[in-house]
Amino acid sequence: MRHLWGASPSIHGPSSIIHHPSSIIHHPTACYHTIMTNLERIPVEILDPPHLLALTVAQRIATLIRERASADRRCVLGLATGSTPIGIYHELVRMHHEEGLSFANVTTFNLDEYWPMQPDSVHSYHRFMREHLFDLVDLDPAHTHLPRGDTARDSVAAECTAYETMIRDAGGIDLQLLGIGKTGHIGFNEPGSGADSRTRLVNLDTVTRRDAASDFYGEQNVPRQAITMGVATILEAREIVLLATGEHKAAIIRRTVEGEIDHDVAATFLQAHPRTTIYCDAAAAAQLTRIATPWLVDEVEWSRGLELRAVVWLSLKTGRAILKLTERDYIEHHLGSLIAGSGGPGTVNGRVFNTLGAKIRGKSKLPHNQTVICFSPHPDDDVISAGGILHKLHVNGNRIVVAYCTSGNIAVFDHDVLRYIEVLERLAADEHLARRRTDSLTD
């Protein structure tokens, strides 16, 4: 018998208890949707799995392109880079090849580019766009525009002014795609960017550079500056679509959607735009109030999964052990309806306590003398996230195979790999020579 095991970094907090997206999201009826979202200052669409998000946004872009073509007008798109838009670009390329979507009437302006940066560099956004979209569709290169990362220092200001002029001369941006960084930056508008900022050279935040470190083989190699559209430039787009996927974006999505407009979080300026929509997956939306704690917004229909999350949340909120939660705790934290129809706090506390306890598997509940394969996203995720389980499986006499879902080969410079190979070859040669000498002495 073969058993499958998945290892991935855990999600801290109550949301880690429920793993499937459908159990994370509370689905209110249509008539309550406005109530459930009344804390959200920007419309949010939650789409899972990721390919559905990519398809939905790509279809919106394709519709816009076709509408402009029918009116004999150019479609001006503002584009973003990073991992999140790649699925959208791939879907647009598919539509071009399979559905006849033409980009002949499209003009593009990208948000930003590192500075200094040569256009052909593997880290260049010019190259990124060519590889993922521009070279794969019938888009005229003369109608694609990105900030020039190879501009001389004394010409950067003029380059930025010219970029703004080109956008205005094109009639403005019809639809602007955005990603969002952990600091809430859109483009490279870091904390402190003003609502009236325009295309300019900026210094990159430490968090931004650290997040990009893996792409540059180390934080020390990440450029310290970039050219970016300003907040005002972005807000002039007629429609804005912000994309976010992954649990690491959950906190900043909540801050952007439910927080006050703040110069330290550039994405909050999008609250002032009349046609902005955020598209995200369940993981990125997990901290929105209507999802993380829907009972704080309105009455909910209690399921076992929602009950579990609510009780864990209440325990963390009050600092009390689950079995010590009282009726007063429930009522003061808007959870009176949970215990009202479930036999009181003692019944609910006990049920949740037993459910959590059943998730901790002892050796007796694990396979014995079987073959177990553990899928690990990266090397070391298996040890970090499932080390104890793997040890118990080993003690039970199982044959354990770990399948790493990435090779890790791009995390090291080629010249470093070659240098280490040379060292190993020398060590191997020395070891071989030493062994020959030892053999001759024993003879």
C-alpha positions, 0 to 999 in steps of 0.5 A, a space after each residue: 500500500 502506498 500513502 501520500 503525504 504533503 509537506 508545506 509551511 503551516 499557516 499560523 492562526 485559526 485559518 490553519 485549521 481548515 485547509 480547503 478553500 471552500 471551507 475557508 470562505 463563508 458564502 452568504 446568500 445574495 441578499 446578505 452580500 452587501 452586509 457581509 462586505 460593508 467593511 470593504 472599501 474596494 470590491 473584492 472577487 475571490 476566485 479559486 483555483 488560480 487558473 480561474 482567476 487568470 481566466 476571468 481577468 484575461 477574459 475581461 482584457 480580451 473583451 476590452 480589446 475586442 470592444 475597442 477594435 469594434 469601435 476602431 479604437 486602440 486599446 491601451 493596457 497598463 501591464 505588470 510583472 511578477 509571478 501573479 500576472 503570468 497566468 493571465 498572459 498565458 491565457 491571453 496567448 492561448 486566446 490569441 492562438 486558439 480564439 483569434 484574439 488579435 493584439 493589433 490594436 493594443 498599446 501597452 505601458 508597463 508599470 516599472 523597471 529596475 534601475 540600472 538594468 539592461 533590457 536583455 538582462 535575465 532580470 529585466 522586465 523588458 525581457 519578462 514581457 517579451 518572453 511571456 506576452 509580447 513575442 507570442 502575439 501579434 503585438 507591434 513592438 513599436 506600441 509596447 512601452 516600458 521605463 528604460 532601465 538603461 537610461 543614464 543617471 542624468 537623463 532619468 528625469 527626462 525619461 520619466 517626463 517623456 513616459 508620462 507624455 506618451 501615456 497622455 498622447 495614447 489617450 490614457 490607460 484603459 485598464 491597468 493591471 497591478 500586483 501588490 507587495 507586502 508593504 502595499 506598494 503598487 508599481 514601485 510606489 513604496 511607503 511614503 509615496 503621495 497620491 500626486 506622485 508621477 513617474 519617477 526614480 525611487 529608492 526601493 524599500 528593504 522589504 521589497 529588495 528582500 522579497 526579490 532576493 531569490 530572483 537575483 541570487 541574493 539581496 546584495 544583487 538586487 538593484 536599490 532603485 527603480 523607475 515607476 509610474 506614480 500613484 497619480 499616473 495609476 489612478 488616471 487609468 479608467 479601470 484598475 485590476 489588482 491581483 493577489 494570490 497566496 497567504 503571504 498577501 493576506 495581511 496587506 489585502 485586508 489593510 488595503 481593502 478595510 483600512 484607512 487611506 494611508 501614505 505608508 500603504 500606497 495601495 490604499 489610494 485605490 479606494 478613491 478610484 471608482 472602477 477598481 476591483 481586486 481579484 484574489 484567491 482564497 489564501 490572499 483573502 483569508 484575513 478579510 473580515 467576512 472570511 476570517 471572522 464573518 460572525 463579526 459582520 452579521 449572523 451566520 449559519 454555523 457549520 462544524 468547520 466555521 465552529 472550529 475556526 470561531 472557537 480557536 479564534 475566541 481562544 486566541 482572542 481571550 487568551 483562555 484555553 478552549 475548555 475554559 471559555 465561558 458563556 460571557 466570552 462567547 456573548 461579548 465576542 459576537 458568538 452568542 448564536 454559536 452556543 445558543 443552538 449547540 447545547 451551551 459553551 461546554 458542549 461546543 468547547 468539548 467538541 472542538 477540543 476533541 476535534 483538534 486532539 484527533 488531528 494529532 496522530 500518534 504512532 499507532 494511528 500511522 501506517 506500518 511497514 508501508 511505502 510513504 511518499 511525501 511531496 515537499 514544495 522545497 527542500 527542507 519544507 518536509 523537515 520544517 513542516 512534517 519532521 515529527 510525522 516523518 520520524 514516526 513513520 520511520 519508527 513504524 518501519 515505513 519506507 519513506 520517499 521525499 519528492 521535492 517539487 523544485 530542484 533548487 538549481 536556480 538558487 545558486 550562480 553557475 560560477 559558484 556551482 563550478 567552483 564547488 565542483 572543482 573543489 570536490 574534484 580536487 578533494 576526490 583526487 587527494 582522497 584517491 592519492 591518499 588511499 593509494 599511499 595507504 594501500 602501498 604501506 599495508 602491502 
